[in-house]
Amino acid sequence: MPELAAHVRDVPINQIREITEAAWRTPGAVVLSIGEPGFPLPRHVLDAGIACLDRDETNYTPNAGIPALREAFAARFREEQGVDVGAERVYVVSGAQQGLHFAMSLLLSPGDEVLIPNPGYPTFAMTGRLLNAVPVGYPLHPDHGFQPRVADVEALITSRTRVLVLNSPSNPLGAVLSEDLVRELVELARRHDIWVISDECYEAFTYDVPHVSPARFDGGTAEDARVFTSLTLSKTYGLTGLRIGALICPPGLGQKMDNVMESIVSCVASAPQYAALAALTGPQEYVRHAHRHYRENRDAASAVLAAKGIRYLPAQGAFYLWADMSHVTGGDVRSWVRRFLADSGVALAPGTAFGSIGEGWVRIALCGRKQDLLEGLSRLPGAGGR
């Protein structure tokens, strides 16, 4: 067969999927490697999707999504972040990953550089490479609480840099960027005239600190605006399989975004859009319940790690714990998590799935049942006197 394109051959494997799919093939495995909310969906959300199918509303929708859903996303963003966003800037997408792909498709030409967090979510690099761009990791170091330092980011900017990717609350770290740091990073992007893509998948889940969107500090005019905001309902409402989210674009890009939507997906399926509308505008008890559950699981898991002497990053957001297992990984955490699954029946995401600085660390998902979480963590080898 003919050879695949070089940029496709260079896309790295997603190590999260690698270990998780191995766990799904392992009878009785405790799967702590993937962020999959475990609650039943609210009945009114399911009913809205079913009603759409029952009335046979299965034709194309507008490229950007049904108007009521675009306005619901905009209204939520205005309420939560105090940013004056109109529905015309909201594009309904098949999950945050598609929104990320759309944004990068608009902004990156072959050979352009995109600055991504290291450690950071693996598809930041995967999507960049798929578009013939060059991902450049900016360091998030343990001795700085895995927070970006503006000077470190600025030192990596070259004439080829086009995009800065921010992610708060962070997957995999659970770290949350402060208001001052978010402002400084947006100002950095403005000084160097580069775009910002803000991944805010976990915006609903912060603990004792606020979520601050970079859009708060975006330019007041179309000429100065530079922030794309990627949102999803996968985590907030557990709609992972419905693949529904939104990309909030700077003003003035409507026709260009329509063209990108048409060339990649045309439009998102209608039933998930109506389910999403019901989720955003209906009762919010699911979100409140999920927030309580994730916080309780975070606290319980943190206590287990502390008792075992395992260093971890206290999570301020999302639903993960980032734990240092370097005392047993031997410098190859990817191999160690596979051995640990085989020996102990527990799946953890290896830190190297998220970048080179993740060597020796693992990501622990907190979103499942507490008893499964605690059982899995009980099998971790302790760090002794550390």
N, C-alpha and C positions, 0 to 999 in steps of 0.2 A: 504494500500500500504506500502511497505518497507520504512524505514526512509532514508532520504537523508544523504549524508556524512556531518560530523560535520563542516568541513571547509566551505562547501557551505551554511549551515544554519547560519554561523557566518558572512557572507558577508553582510555589512550594506546596507540599501536602499540608492539610490542616490537621495538626497533631491532636486537636480536641476530638475531631471526628474519628481519628485513627484509634484512640484508646476507647472512646465511647462505643463504637461499633464492635470492638473486641469484647467489651463488657456485655453488650446486648446478646452476644453469642455465648456468654458464660452463665450457665444456670445459677440462679440465686445471687448474682453479683449485686453489690451495693454500688449504685452508680452516682458518684458525686462529681462527675467530670463535665456535666452539661447543665446549662441554665434553662431548665424546663419547669415552669410553674406547675404545681401538682394539684390545683383545686379545680372542681367542676366549674364550667363556665356559668355565669348568671343566666337564668332562664330567659330573661327578657332579651338578652343578646342573641341566644340561639333562636328564639321565636322570630326576631327581626330578619335573620338570614333565611329561615324557613319560609316566612311569609313572602319574601322576595321571590323565591322559587315557586311558591304556590300560585302567585299571580302571574307567573311566567314572565317576570321582568328579567330576561336573560339576554337582552340585546347589548350592543355596544353602549358604553356611557361616554361622556366627553373625555378627551384625553386626560384632562387634569382631575377627573373624578366628579361625582355628583355634587352639585352646588351646596346642598345642605351639609354634607360631610366636610367640604372644604371650609365652610363657615364654622362648623363645630371645632375643627382643629385650630382655626384662627382664634376663636373665642377663648378656648382653653389656654392658648399661648398668651393672649393678652391678659387674661386673668392671673395666670401663674407668674409671668415674667414682666408684666407692665410694659410690653412692647407693642406699639401701634401697628399691628400686622393685619392687613386686609385679606379676605379670602382669595383674592386674585393672585396672591403670592404663594398659595398653598397648592402643592401637587400631591395627589393621593398615589401612593406607590405600593408595590407588593412587598412590604416589609422594609426595614431600615437598610438592609443590605442592597436592595435595588435602588433606594434613594442615594446611597453612597456611590453606587455605580453611575447613576445619572449625573450626580454632581461632578464626579471625576471626569466623566465623558465630556461635559461642557468645558472643563477647565484645563485638561492636560493634553498636550501634544506629545508625539513620540520624542523621548529623550528629556522631557521635562522632569524636574525633581519634585517630589511630594514629601514633606516632613511628617513623620508619623511617630507616635510614642513608642519607646522601647523600655519596658514591656508595654505592649498594646495589642488590641484585638487583631488576630492574624489576617482577616480579610482586608485590613487597610493596605497591607503590602501586596496581598494576592490580587486585589482589584487594580492597584497601580500597575503591577506588572502586566496584567491582562490588557491594559491600555497602552502598552509600550512605554510607560513612564518608569522613573527610577525612584523607588522608595528609599528614603534616608531617615534612619532612626535617630530621634533626639533622646538623650539618656534621661531615665528616671532612676535615680540611684537610691539604694537602701538608706544611706547615711543622710539623705535629704528627704526622708519620708516618702520616697517615690513620687515627689512633686517635680514638675519641670522647673528649671532655672532659666530665666529669660536669656541670660548671657550664653548658656549652652545652646539654646535654640538659635540665637542670633549668629553664633559662630559657624553654624552649618549652612547659612543662607548664601547662595551663590547667584550668579546671573541666570542660572537655569531653574531656580526655585520658583514654583508657581503657587503651591498650596501648602498651608499649615493645617494639619488635622488635630483637633482637640477632642478629648473624650472625658466628660465628667457628668455624673459619677463614672468611675473607670471600671471597665471590664478589661483586665482581670483583678484589679487591685482593690476595688472598693474605696479608692481615694476620691476626694471631692476637691475641686479647685476653689480657692477663696475668691471673693469678689475682686479684691485688689489684684490678684494674680491674673484673673480672667481679663481685667481691664488692661493690664500691662501687655499681655499676649496679643490682644486685639490692636493695641497701639503699635506693637512691634510689626504686625502684619501691615498696618497702615504706612509705617515709615518705609517699609521695603516694597510696598505696593504688591502684596501677594494676597491670595484668597484665603479664607478660613472655612473649613468644613467642620461643624461641631456635631459630634455624635452624642445624642442625649437620650439613648435608649432607656436609661434607668432614672430619668428625671423625677419619677414619682416616688423614688425610694432613697431618701437621705435620712440620717439619724442625728438630730440635734444640731445640724448645720443646714444652711439653705442651699438649694441648687440655683446657681447663677448662670444664665445663658449668655454666651458671647454676643448674642443679638442685642442685648441691652446697650452695648457700647459700639454698635455699628454706626456707620455714617448716616447723617440725616438726609442726604440726597442720593439720587440714583448714581451720580458720578462717584460718590465716595463709598457706597455700600459694598461690602465684600464678604458677608457671612451667609453661608448656607447652613440651615439647621435640619438635622435628620432626626425624626421622631418615629416611634413605633408603638403599636398596641400589643405587641407580642409579650412584652414583660409586664406592662401596666395592668393588662386585663387577661393575660394568659392566652392570647389569641395567636400562639406561635404557628399553628397549622393553617390559619386563615390568611396569613401573609398580608398584613395590612399596616400601613404606616403613612407618613407624610414627609415631604421635603419642602421646607419653607425657603424660598429663594429671595435674593435681593430684588428690588423693584426693577421693572423694565425688561425682564427676560421671558415674558409670556410666550411669544411666538417661538423663540429658540427652544424653550422647554417643551412646547407642543411637538416640535419636530423631533426632539430626542425621544419623547414618550412614544410617538407614532412609530419610530424606527425600531424600538426595542420591544414594546409591549402593547402598543395602541392604547389600552386602558386596562385598569384593574377590574377583575370580575365583580359583577354587580352584587351578588349575595354577601360577600365579605364587607363590601362598602356599607350596606344597610346594617349589618351586624355591628360594624364599627361605629356607625352613627348612634345606634342604641347604647353602645358602651359609653360613649362620650357624653351623651345627653341624659342618660337614665340614672338610676340609683348607683351610688358609688361605694356601697358596702364591700364589694369585692376588693377594691383597692385598699380600703382601710384594714380589712381582714388580712390581706397579703402583707401589708406593711407591718402589722403586729407580728405575724408569723415569722417573717424574715428577721425582724429585730430579735425576737426571742431565740430563734435558731442561731443567730450571730452570737448572742451572749452565751448560750449553752456551749457552742463549739469553741468559743474563745476560752472558756473555762477549762475545757478538756485539753486544749493545746498548752495552756499555761501550766496545768498540772503535770504535763509530760515534759515540760521544759523546752517546748518547741517555739521558736521565735515566729511571730506573725505580725502582719500590719493590721492595726485596729481599723475595721471597716467603718467608714463614715457614710457609705452609700452602696447602692446596688445590692446584690445578694450573693457575695463571694467572700471568702477569706483567702488571703495570700500568705502561705506558710513556708518557712525555710526548712527544707528536709535535707540540706547539704551534708548533715552528719551521717547520712546513710546512702546518698545517691552516687557517691564516687565520681563526681564530675560529669555524669551522664544521666540526667533526670528522666530523659525520654525512655531510656532502657529500663531505668529503675521502676517507673510507673507500670510498665508492662510486666516486670517480674512481680511487683506488688499485687497486681491484679491476679496473676496466676497463683501466687502463694496465699493471698489473703482474701481474694474475692472482692476487692474494693477498687473502684476506678477513680483516679484523680487526674486532672488535666496537668500535663507537665509544663513547667514554667517556660521552657524553650518554645512552646507553641506560640508564645507572645513576644519573643525576641531574645537576643543573646543575654541580656541582663537577667532574664528569668532562669538561667541555669542554677539548679539546686533548689528552686522554689516550686511549689505546686499551687494550683487554684482549686479551692474546695467550694462546690456549689451548696448553698444554704437553703435552696428553695423547696426541697422535698420534705418528707415526713421527718419529724424530729427524731423518732426512734431509729430510723434508718441512718440518719446523719450521725447520731451518737454511737451507734453500733460500728459504723465504718471508721470513725475516728478512734474508737477504742482499740483498733487493730494497728494503729500507727506505732512505729518504734519510737520511743522517747529519745530525748536528746541528753539524758543524763544530767550532768551538772551545768549544762548551758543555760 
